[in-house]
Each structure stands twice: as C-alpha cells, then as structure tokens.
Amino acid sequence: MTSGKKAFASNARQGNRRKKVGKLGNAGNFPKARKPFEDMAGLGGTPEIALQCVKEAFKLIAGYGNAGNLSEARKLFDDMAGSGDTSEVAIERAKEAFSLITCYGNIGNFPEARKLFDDMAGLGDIPEVAIERARAAFNLISDYGRAGKLSEARKLFDDMAGLGDIPEVAIERARAAVNMISDYGDAENLPGAHKLFDDMAGLGDIPEVTLCRAMAAFNLINRYRIAGNLPEARKIFKDTAKLGNTPEIAIERARAAVNLISGYGAARKLPEARQIFEDMVELGDSMEIALYRGMAIFNLSVGYREAGQPNNAELILEELLKDETMHPAFLESISDMQKGESG
C-alpha cells in the first residue's frame, strides 16, 4: 500500500473511532468509549493524530465529569501528558483542565482543584493557556467565596498576576475581584474588601476592567452605607468620577448615588443627600439615569418628610417638574409620585 493510501486509511479509521468515542461517551458507556479512544493512539504518532486524541479526550473528560467520575477524568487528563508538545495540544489540555477544575470546585474538592490549577503551569507559556487558567481561577475563586474561604480566594487572585499581562486575564481578575468584594462584605470584612478594591487599580484601564471597578465601587459603597460609615462611602463615590462616564459606568454611579441618598436621609443629613442628588446631573440624561434620579428624589423626599420637613419635600418635587431639561421618563416618575402621595 502506498504512503498516500496508508494515510487515507489511517484517517478513515481515526474518523470512525472518533464517532464511536463521541456516541459511546454521550451514552455514558465509558469503558467502551475508552477502547476506541485508546485505539486511536495506535494509528501513528503524527501531530495531527495527537491533537485529535486530545480533543476526543476532552469529550470523555467532560462525560466523566458530568457523571461525577472525577477520578477517571483526572486519570485520563494525566494520560494525555504524552500527547506531544505542540501549542494546539497544550491549549486543548488547558480546556480539559478548566472543565475538571470547575467540576472539583462544584463538589467542594478545593485541594484537587487548586493542585490542577498549579499543574496547568506545565502546559507552557502560551496566551491561550494563560486565559484558560484565568477562567479556571475565576470559577475557583467564586467557589472559595461561597465556601467562606476568603484567604484561599485572595491568594489565588494574587497568584493570577503571574499569568501575564494579557487583557483577557486582567478582565477575569477584575471579575473575580467584584465577587470577592461582595464576599468580603458578607463576612463584614470591609478592610479586606477596600484593599482589594484599591488593588484593582493595578489591573489597567481596559474598558471591561474599568466597568468592573465601578461595579465593585457600588458594592463597597453599599457596604459602608449599611455599616453607617457614610464619609467613606461618599469618598469612594467621588473617586468613581475618575473612572470615566461611559453609559455603563454612569449607571453604576447612579445606583450608588441612590443608596447614598437613602443612607444620608436615614441619618438626617439632608444637605449632603441633596448635594449628591444635584451631582447626579453629571451622569447624563439617558432614560436609565432618569429613572435612578427618580428613585433618588423619592429617597430624598422621604428623608425630608421623616425629618418633619414636608414642605421641603414638595418644593423639591415642584422645582424639578419645572425643569424642561429633565428626561420625560424622569418627570413622569415624579408626577406619579406626587399623585400617589396626594391619593
């Protein structure tokens, strides 16, 4: 048989075995799925066949994971270590590791998840591998947070810095930080939350990262408001102006302003509440912002009424209704508010 015919026959047998692996694996028949998969390795040691073997291994690993058989999934992952050192193989194995780490995290097996994350470093210094490691770290950090293991989550967040200066990695770290700040807040660890928020400044000025910082600021402002530390909440709110004024960031700042006004109103610090409301004009006049301003004026009005100043509450509403620069949706919300109070 000529070399061309041999290659054709090898590819045909490889294709047939791949189909068997997929069908049997999907049906949960892993012993039979494993047999044609192992036979694929005997078709030759070309990079193309090695890559296909790894891709089929990914399907099997996912199947094992879905069935809760993580020991077999891990064994298969380790067996793939001898599949070659091409970047394509490394990327496929990184995807396998991501899937496994997610499964380990879901069942609370954090030691195995963390060990596999560390083992991924052996897959090489390839951007695509680094991105898969960052994705895996984000999932694991979320699982740590739900389990209350904030020190492990923080350590993993810090270790992610070693994945390189890649935009996708920075975005995953920023997303992880947002979740961690919420977890720190739940644990009433505001110093830990605030330090992490400050550290986010080192993630760069990528738009997605900046938006995550605005989201984190909202969480932190709300936590400080609940804790009664309005000066610190107000300081963070002022600092968010440096993040820019994209529509998405403006919405996060508007949400924070509504919470702050509520906090100042409850504390009977109405001049401060009124000032924050007036500062909201810089956030723009989109419908979303208008509706948040409607919420803010409602909170401010409640604060005045609870402080025994109903006249001031009415004056604010009437004053705003005369402002022709206000968004129609905002004016409508104020009008509805007045009708509800008069009724």
C-alpha positions in Angstrom: 0.0 0.0 0.0 1.4 3.4 -0.9 2.1 6.0 1.7 -0.8 8.1 0.5 -3.2 5.2 0.7 -1.9 4.4 4.2 -2.5 7.9 5.3 -6.0 7.9 3.9 -6.8 4.6 5.5 -5.4 5.8 8.8 -7.5 9.0 8.7 -10.6 6.9 7.9 -10.1 4.6 10.8 -9.4 7.6 13.0 -12.7 9.2 11.9 -14.6 6.1 12.6 -13.1 5.7 16.1 -13.8 9.4 16.9 -17.5 8.8 16.0 -17.6 5.8 18.3 -16.0 7.7 21.2 -18.5 10.5 20.9 -21.5 8.3 20.7 -20.5 5.9 23.5 -19.3 8.7 25.7 -22.6 10.7 25.3 -24.4 7.5 26.2 -22.4 7.2 29.4 -20.8 3.9 28.2 -17.3 5.0 29.3 -15.5 1.6 29.2 -16.5 1.1 25.6 -15.8 4.7 24.7 -12.3 4.4 26.2 -11.4 1.4 23.9 -11.7 3.1 20.5 -10.2 6.2 22.0 -7.1 4.2 23.1 -7.0 2.5 19.7 -6.6 6.0 18.1 -3.2 6.2 19.7 -2.1 3.3 17.6 -2.7 5.0 14.3 0.6 6.7 14.4 2.4 9.5 16.2 1.7 12.4 13.9 0.9 15.8 15.5 -2.5 15.7 13.8 -3.5 12.4 15.3 -2.1 13.5 18.7 -4.3 16.6 18.6 -7.4 14.6 17.6 -6.7 12.2 20.5 -6.6 15.1 22.9 -9.8 16.6 21.5 -11.6 13.3 22.0 -10.1 13.0 25.5 -11.8 16.4 26.2 -15.2 14.9 25.3 -14.6 11.9 27.5 -13.3 14.0 30.4 -16.5 16.2 30.2 -18.6 13.0 30.2 -16.8 11.6 33.2 -17.2 14.9 35.0 -20.9 15.1 34.2 -21.3 11.6 35.6 -19.4 12.5 38.8 -16.5 10.2 38.0 -13.7 12.7 38.5 -11.0 10.1 39.4 -11.3 8.6 35.9 -11.5 12.1 34.4 -8.3 13.1 36.1 -6.5 9.8 35.1 -7.4 10.4 31.5 -6.1 14.0 31.8 -2.8 12.8 33.2 -2.6 10.1 30.4 -2.7 12.9 27.8 0.6 14.3 29.1 2.4 12.3 26.5 0.4 13.6 23.6 3.1 15.9 22.3 4.2 19.4 23.0 2.5 21.4 20.2 0.7 24.6 21.2 -2.5 23.1 19.9 -2.3 20.1 22.2 -1.4 22.4 25.2 -4.5 24.6 24.5 -6.8 21.5 24.3 -5.4 20.2 27.6 -5.9 23.6 29.2 -9.5 23.4 28.2 -9.7 19.9 29.8 -8.2 21.2 33.0 -10.6 24.1 33.1 -13.5 21.6 32.9 -12.0 19.5 35.6 -11.3 22.4 38.0 -14.9 23.5 37.6 -16.2 20.0 38.5 -13.8 19.9 41.5 -15.0 23.3 42.7 -18.6 22.4 42.3 -18.3 19.5 44.8 -16.0 21.4 47.1 -12.8 19.4 46.4 -10.7 22.5 46.6 -7.3 20.8 47.2 -7.6 18.9 43.9 -8.9 22.0 42.1 -6.0 24.1 43.3 -3.5 21.4 42.5 -4.7 21.0 39.0 -4.6 24.8 38.5 -1.0 24.8 39.6 -0.3 21.8 37.3 -1.5 23.8 34.4 1.6 25.9 34.6 3.4 22.9 33.0 1.4 23.4 29.8 3.6 26.2 28.7 3.7 29.9 28.4 1.0 30.3 25.7 -1.5 33.1 25.9 -4.5 30.8 25.2 -3.4 28.6 28.1 -3.0 31.6 30.4 -6.5 32.6 29.5 -7.9 29.2 30.3 -6.0 29.2 33.6 -7.5 32.7 34.4 -11.0 31.4 33.6 -10.4 28.4 35.9 -9.2 30.7 38.6 -12.3 32.8 38.4 -14.5 29.8 38.9 -12.4 28.5 41.7 -12.3 31.9 43.4 -16.1 32.0 43.2 -16.3 28.6 44.8 -13.9 29.6 47.5 -16.1 32.6 48.2 -19.3 30.6 48.5 -17.5 28.3 51.0 -16.2 31.3 53.0 -12.6 30.5 52.2 -11.6 34.1 51.5 -7.9 33.7 52.4 -7.6 31.0 49.7 -9.6 33.1 47.3 -7.3 36.1 47.9 -4.2 34.0 47.5 -5.4 32.6 44.2 -6.4 36.1 43.0 -2.8 37.3 43.8 -1.3 34.3 42.0 -3.2 35.2 38.9 -0.8 38.1 38.5 1.7 35.5 37.3 -0.4 34.6 34.2 0.9 37.5 32.3 -0.1 41.0 31.1 -2.9 39.8 28.8 -6.2 41.8 28.6 -8.4 38.7 28.9 -6.5 37.7 32.1 -6.9 41.2 33.6 -10.7 41.0 32.8 -11.0 37.7 34.6 -9.1 39.1 37.6 -11.4 42.1 37.7 -14.5 39.9 37.6 -13.1 37.8 40.4 -12.4 40.9 42.4 -16.0 42.1 42.1 -17.2 38.8 43.5 -14.6 38.8 46.3 -15.6 42.3 47.4 -19.1 41.1 47.8 -17.9 38.0 49.7 -15.8 40.2 52.0 -18.8 42.4 52.6 -20.9 39.4 53.5 -18.2 38.4 56.0 -18.2 42.0 57.3 -14.6 42.4 56.4 -14.6 45.9 55.0 -10.8 46.4 55.3 -10.2 43.3 53.1 -12.9 44.5 50.6 -11.4 48.0 50.5 -7.9 46.8 50.0 -8.9 44.6 47.1 -10.9 47.5 45.6 -7.7 49.6 45.7 -5.6 46.8 44.2 -8.0 46.7 41.2 -6.4 49.9 40.0 -3.3 47.8 39.1 -5.3 45.8 36.5 -5.1 48.5 33.9 -7.6 50.8 32.1 -9.2 48.3 29.8 -12.9 49.3 29.5 -14.1 46.0 30.8 -11.8 46.3 33.9 -12.9 49.9 34.5 -16.6 48.8 34.5 -15.8 46.0 37.0 -14.2 48.7 39.2 -17.4 50.7 39.0 -19.4 47.6 39.9 -17.0 46.9 42.8 -17.3 50.5 44.0 -21.1 50.2 44.1 -20.8 47.1 46.3 -18.3 48.7 48.6 -20.3 52.0 48.9 -23.4 50.0 49.8 -21.5 48.0 52.5 -20.1 51.2 54.0 -23.6 52.7 54.0 -25.0 49.7 55.8 -22.2 49.9 58.3 -23.0 53.6 58.9 -19.7 54.8 57.5 -21.2 57.5 55.2 -18.0 59.6 54.9 -16.0 56.6 53.5 -18.9 55.7 51.2 -19.1 59.3 49.9 -15.3 59.4 49.3 -15.4 56.3 47.2 -18.4 57.7 45.3 -16.4 60.9 44.5 -13.4 58.8 43.4 -15.5 56.9 40.9 -15.8 60.1 38.8 -12.2 59.3 37.7 -13.4 56.1 36.1 -15.0 58.0 33.2 -18.6 58.4 32.2 -19.5 55.6 29.8 -23.2 54.8 29.9 -22.5 51.6 31.9 -20.3 53.3 34.5 -22.8 56.2 34.8 -25.5 53.6 35.7 -23.3 52.1 38.4 -22.6 55.5 39.8 -26.3 56.4 39.7 -27.1 53.2 41.6 -24.5 54.1 44.2 -26.0 57.6 44.5 -29.4 56.3 45.2 -28.1 54.2 48.0 -26.0 57.1 49.4 -29.0 59.4 49.4 -31.0 56.8 51.2 -28.3 56.5 53.8 -27.9 60.2 54.3 -31.6 60.6 54.6 -31.9 58.0 57.3 -29.1 59.7 59.1 -31.0 63.1 58.8 -28.1 64.6 56.9 -30.3 66.1 54.2 -28.0 68.8 52.9 -25.5 66.0 52.0 -28.2 63.9 50.4 -29.4 66.9 48.4 -25.9 67.6 47.2 -25.4 64.1 45.9 -28.7 64.3 44.1 -27.7 67.5 42.4 -24.3 66.0 41.5 -26.2 63.2 39.6 -26.8 65.7 36.8 -23.3 65.0 35.5 -24.3 61.3 34.9 -26.2 62.2 31.7 -29.8 62.2 30.7 -30.4 58.7 29.5 -33.7 57.0 30.4 -31.8 54.7 32.8 -30.2 57.6 34.6 -33.5 59.4 34.7 -35.2 56.5 36.4 -32.4 56.3 39.0 -32.8 60.0 39.6 -36.5 59.4 40.2 -35.6 56.8 42.8 -33.1 59.3 44.3 -35.6 62.1 44.6 -38.1 59.7 46.2 -35.5 58.8 48.8 -34.7 62.4 49.3 -38.4 63.3 49.6 -38.9 60.5 52.2 -35.9 61.8 54.2 -37.4 65.3 54.3 -40.8 64.0 55.4 -39.3 61.8 58.1 -37.3 64.8 59.3 -40.5 66.7 59.7 -39.9 68.9 56.6 -42.8 68.1 54.2 -42.7 71.5 52.7 -39.1 70.9 51.5 -40.1 67.6 50.0 -42.9 69.3 48.0 -40.7 72.1 46.9 -38.1 69.7 45.5 -40.7 67.9 43.5 -42.3 71.0 42.2 -38.9 72.5 41.3 -37.9 69.5 39.3 -41.2 69.3 37.4 -40.5 72.8 36.1 -37.1 71.8 34.8 -37.6 71.3 31.0 -34.1 69.7 30.6 -35.2 66.7 32.6 -35.9 63.4 30.7 -39.6 62.8 30.2 -39.4 59.5 32.0 -38.0 61.2 35.0 -40.7 63.9 35.1 -43.3 61.2 34.7 -42.0 59.3 37.7 -42.1 62.4 39.8 -45.6 63.2 38.7 -46.7 59.7 39.6 -45.0 60.1 42.9 -47.0 63.3 43.7 -50.3 61.6 42.6 -49.5 58.7 44.9 -48.8 60.9 47.9 -51.9 63.1 47.3 -54.0 60.0 47.0 
